[in-house]
């Protein structure tokens, strides 16, 4: 699981960490993107809920 912000102020998606992950590994990662500077307060705290977020 990878939680990161949308990097809007520095170029958006192309600057996000998940962008540089090899495709065969990326398929195994649940990526959650949050709005820049909004924090993770709105992200669920349980793995079950995160998987459906």
C-alpha positions as CSV (number, residue, x, y, z in Angstrom):
1,X,0.0,0.0,0.0
2,X,1.3,3.4,-0.9
3,X,-0.3,6.7,0.2
4,X,1.0,9.8,-1.4
5,X,-0.2,13.3,-2.3
6,X,-1.0,14.3,-5.9
7,X,2.2,16.5,-6.3
8,X,0.1,19.1,-7.9
9,X,2.4,22.0,-7.1
10,X,5.5,20.2,-8.6
11,X,4.0,18.8,-11.8
12,X,1.3,16.3,-10.8
13,X,1.2,12.6,-11.6
14,X,4.6,12.5,-13.3
15,X,6.2,13.5,-10.0
16,X,4.5,10.9,-7.9
17,X,6.4,7.9,-6.5
18,X,4.1,5.3,-8.0
19,X,4.9,6.6,-11.5
20,X,8.4,5.2,-11.3
21,X,7.5,1.7,-10.1
22,X,7.9,-1.1,-12.6
23,X,4.6,-2.3,-14.0
24,X,4.9,-5.9,-12.6
25,X,5.4,-4.5,-9.1
26,X,2.9,-1.7,-9.5
27,X,0.1,-4.3,-10.0
28,X,0.7,-5.5,-6.5
29,X,0.5,-2.1,-4.9
30,X,-2.7,-0.4,-3.8
31,X,-2.0,3.3,-4.5
32,X,-4.0,5.9,-2.7
33,X,-3.7,9.5,-3.8
34,X,-4.7,12.4,-1.6
35,X,-4.9,16.1,-2.4
36,X,-1.7,18.0,-1.8
37,X,-1.6,19.7,1.6
38,X,-4.9,18.1,2.8
39,X,-3.2,15.3,4.8
40,X,-4.4,11.8,5.5
41,X,-7.2,12.6,7.9
42,X,-9.8,11.5,5.4
43,X,-8.1,8.2,4.7
44,X,-9.6,5.1,6.4
45,X,-7.7,3.6,9.2
46,X,-8.4,-0.1,8.6
47,X,-6.8,-2.1,5.8
48,X,-10.2,-3.5,4.8
49,X,-11.5,0.0,4.3
50,X,-8.3,1.3,2.6
51,X,-8.5,-1.5,0.0
52,X,-11.9,-0.1,-1.0
53,X,-11.0,3.5,-0.9
